[in-house]
Amino acid sequence: MSPRHPLSSDPRDRGLPFWGGLLVLAILVVTIRWTRGPAPADLTSGSTPLPPGPAAPAGFPTPGVPLVQAPVPVPAAPLSAGPAPVAQPLPAVSPALPAVGPAPGAAPTFIPQVGPGQQTVAMSGLPVVAPAPAPGAAPIPQVGAPAAPGLTILPTGKPPVVTPAQLVGLATVPRVIPAYWVLTVQMPPVNAILPAPDGRVWAATDRGLAELRTDQITFLSREAGTFPAANATALAHDGRALWIGTFEGLLRTEDGRTFQRFGRPDGLAHDMVWSLEWDGMVLWAGTQNGFSFLAPNGRFESVDKTVSNGGLADLWVGALRKMGRWVLCGNDDGLSIWDTSSFAANPAAWTTLDMFATNLAHNWILALTVWQDRVYAGTPLGLCRLDTPLDRLFAGERPAWDVWNRSRGLPGDRVNALAPLGDTLWVGTNEGLARLRGAGARAIGPGEGLLASEVRALAAAGETVWVGTSAGLQALNPALLDR
C-alpha cells in the first residue's frame, strides 16, 4: 500500500462523521443569526428607509465658521432696490466724535432697553432710537453699474432723519455709565474698529458695518439691502478708500454707500478675509489660505505654504502686521515672519516662532501689534512680548518672550485685541479691558461700565480709545479714567 500524503486524511481518523459536522455548522449559523437580530436596512436600495430624525428646535443657532478650509460662501448678486440705511442723529448736546467726555455737571450716560427691531445709541443721558424701516417704504433706486465683472455696486440714498417726536413714549431702564465712557452704542458683536482720516469711525460687526459721524450713526447690513455681505471682519484705510474684510471677499468703498468686491478671480488668496493692514504704501490681507498684497497693477499677489516653500507655518492668517521690511503673520502654528528683502520662495527669508522651540505662551496668535519697537502677540494664554529684535532673530539669536497673564494683572488670559496709545498699551481680553503701563496693569470690567466682558476689538486715535465688545461699541477717554 502506498504511503499517505502528509496533508491527506483518512475517514478512520475523523473524530466526527460528515453529516454530524454539517449539523453542528447549521446550529452555529442559526445561533449567530438569533443573537445578532434582524439584518440592517439596505441604505442603497431604498427597500427599508430609515425614519427621519427629530427636527432642529426653532431658533437653534448655526455653528460658527471653523478655522479650517471651508466652502466659500456664494458671493452676493448685485443688490436690488432696498430701504435706506438707518441713520441715527445724535442730540445737539452731545459732544463731537471723538468725544472728550461730558461737560462738568452734565447728566450721566444711560443705556435704554428698547423693543425688538430698534437700534439704540446712548450719549449724555438722551437716548436716540431709530425704529426699523416701515413696511412699504419707498425703495431706493439702483444707481450705476458694476465697474468691472464681479464687482457689486450698492444703491445710494439719503438716510432718514429721526425727529424728537419719534422718541416720545420710549420706556427705558437706565444704567449709569462712568464719565470716562464718553460714548456707548449697543450693536452686534464688533470685530474691528477704524478711526478714518476724515473723522468718521467705522466698526465691522457680525451683522455688517456701522458708520459713526459727528451727528449720526448709520448701520449697513445685508438684511437692509445696504451692505453686500453677511458680516465684516477687518478694516483698513489707504487714505482714500475704506477696505472691509468679509467672509465673502474684500470690499472697497470711498463713500460708504457703493462697494467694489475683490475675490479669488482678482488674485486674492481666499474669499474669507480675517485681517487687514495698510502700511502706508501697500494693502495686506490675511485670509483662510495665506495672505495677499495689492500689487501696483491693481491685482492681488498671494503667498501661501506652497509659494513660501513651507515658510508660512499655516494656511490661516488671523492676524497680520507690517514692521519695517518684515511681515508678521499670526496663525495657529505660531508667528511666521517674512523678510521682504528676499523672495517669498526663499526658505532663508522666513522664520517661525512657536511654543515648542521658544517660550511663546501659545501657538494660536489672536492679535498682533508693534509698540515701542517691540512685537506684541495676543494668545489664549496671555500677552507675549518678543524681546529679541527681528534683525538679530534672523541672524540666529534665540528668541525670548515676556508674558503677561492673569497673574500679572490682566483680567483674563485670552488676549483678543491690542491697541497702543502713547506710553500705554490697551489689551482686550475675554474677561475685560486692561491698561498696561510700565510694570503695572489696571483692569476694567462690566462693573466699571464696560458693555460686556468679551473685548473683541480695540483702536486708539487722538485722546480716545475705541472698545468693541460682544455687545457693542464704546469710546473711552483715558484722561478721565483716574479722576
PyMOL commands that set and color helices and strands:
alter all, ss='L'
color gray80, all
select helices_A, chain A and resi 11-13+18-36+164-167+264-266+347-349+390-394+406-408+446-448+478-480
alter helices_A, ss='H'
color red, helices_A
select strands_A, chain A and resi 86-89+119-123+126-130+181-186+190-195+201-205+208-212+216-221+234-237+242-246+249-253+260-262+273-278+283-287+290-294+300-303+319-323+326-331+334-339+350-353+367-371+374-379+382-386+401-404+415-421+424-429+432-437+440-444+455-461+464-469+472-476
alter strands_A, ss='S'
color yellow, strands_A
deselect
rebuild
show_as cartoon
